[in-house]
């Protein structure tokens, strides 16, 4: 998940480690607080795999290493962005990170991923509802926690349905934002074809 966020930020512009750390926890759209102890090993792994490249830079008298995404990194970013779901709290966090970079996906892929997420949550909701109906030895707090999860899951399903409907409306109306998304996705695919 950290690698997806790093690659997504580097798609926007080259950055050094401190900038990446700040962007990952920026108030505009925080992913999580990330320590340098996890950020730099991820950057080294991405560099070793050819997904990012680093160059030394000097600004205001300080030497820094600037990282930029490579064509291999572009491919890896798209693979991670479209990755298959796993029903877990980690997948919930992964989905939020993916959603932050949805603009890089073609609209039909965005709809497919939103629908897949909604299906996963509908299955989770069915399991929660069944568990709440089953007799058990839960105390009031355990029951309240399960009820909270049920209400939150229903809310997330409604929110996803709204995103899907909006995406389909833009697609059918041919809005400028939709056409811009198509152009960006097509440009990414053309770059990928030139590299391979």
N, C-alpha and C positions, 0 to 999 in steps of 0.2 A: 504494500500500500504506500509506503514512503517513497519507493522508487517511482510509482505512478505519479505522485504529487511532484516529485523533483523534475521528472521529464515534462510534466504539464507546465510547470513554471518556466523551465528552460525553453519550451516552445515559444513562450512570449518574448523572452530576451535572455542573452547570456548573463550570468550572475556569478558572484563569488559566494563562498560558503556562508558568510554572515548575512548577505542579502537573502539567500535561500532560507536560512533559519528565520529571519524576520518575516518573510512572505508567508512561510508555513504557519505562522502564528499571528498573522496580521488581523486586525479587527475587521477588515473588509470581508473576510471569509475564512475564519480560522479552521485549520484542519486539526491541529493538536500542537502542544508544546513539544518541540523536538530538540533533543540534546545534540551537541556537537559529537558526542560519543556514538550516536547512531547515524547522524547525517554524513559524516566523513567516510565511515566504512561503506555506506551505501553509494556514495559518489565514487569511491575507489572501485567498488564492484561494477558499477555501471561503466566506468572508464575501462576497466579490464575487459569487459564484454563488448566494448566498442560502441556503447550507446551514447556516451558523452566523451568530449575531449576537453582537455584543460590547457590553458596557456597562461604563462606568468604575465602579470600586469603590474604597473606601478601607478598609484594615484595618491596625491597628497603626500608623497614621500614614503608611502607604505607599499611593500610588495604583497600582492595578493594573487591567488590563482583563480582565474575566471573559467567557468564551465559553460560549454554550449552543447546543445543536442546535435547528434549526427543523424544521417539517414537511417542507420541501424536503430538508433534511439527512437526515431519517428515511428518505425515499424513496431518496436517493442511497446511504445506508448499506446498505439492503436490496439495492440493485442491485449495489454493490461486493461485498457479502457473498456473493452468489450468482453472481458473475462467472464467465465461462467460463475453463477452465484453459488454461495454456500450458506445454508441457513444457520447463522450465528451472529453474535454481536460484532465480530470482526467484519462480516459481510455488510452489516449495517453501516459501519464506518467506511468500508471500501466504496459502497454505493454513494455516500455523500461526496467522497473525493472524486469519483467518476463524474457525478452530476456537475461538479464545478468546472469540468472541462468538456461538457457535452457539445459545446459549440464546434468542436473539431470533428464531430461525427456527422455523417450524412443524416438527414431527417428520418429516413426510413429505419436506420439503425437505432436512432434515439427512441423512436416509437417502439421498436422491438425490445430494447432494453428496459424501457419503462413498463411495458406490458409484462415482461418476465419478472420484474421486481414486484409488480402488483399481484401476479399469480403467487409468488412466494409468500407475500404478506396475507393473501386470502387463505392459503393453506395454514399459515401460522394462526390466523384468526379462528379458523375452524377448530384447530387443536385447543386453543385457549377457551373457546366457548364450550367445547365438550368437557374440558377439565373443570370448568366452573360449575357445570351441571352435575358432575359426578359427585357422589357422596364421598366425604373424606374427613380427615382429622385436622384440617387446616385451622389455624387460629384466625382471628379477625384481621391481623396485619398481613398474613399470607394471602388471605382472600382479597384484601384491598389491593395488594400489589398485583395480583393476577387481573383484577378488574381494571386497574390502571393500565396494564399492558394491553388489555382488550380494547379499551377506549382509544389509546394511542395508536394501536394498529388500525382501527377503523378510520381514524383521522388521517393516517398516512395513506390508506387506500383511496380515500376521497381526494386527497391532495394529488396523488399520482393520476387518478382518473381525470382531474382537471388539467394536468400537464399533457396528458395524452390527447385530450379533446382539443386543447389549444394548439398542439403540434399538428394535428390533423386539419384543423381549421386553416392554419397558415399554409399548409401544403395544398389544400383545395383552392384557396384564394390566390395562391402565387404571390404572397406578400414579399416586399423587398427583403425583409429579414430572412425569409425562407430561401429566396434566391441567393442571398449572400452566403447562407450556410451551404447551399448546394455548390456554389463556386469554390468556397474554401475546401470542402470535402473533395471536389473534383481535382483541385490543384494538388492536394495532398496525394491523391491516388496517382496523378500524372508524375509527381516527383518520385513516388515509389516505383512506377514502371520504368522511369529513366535509370534508376539505380540498379534494378534487377536485370 
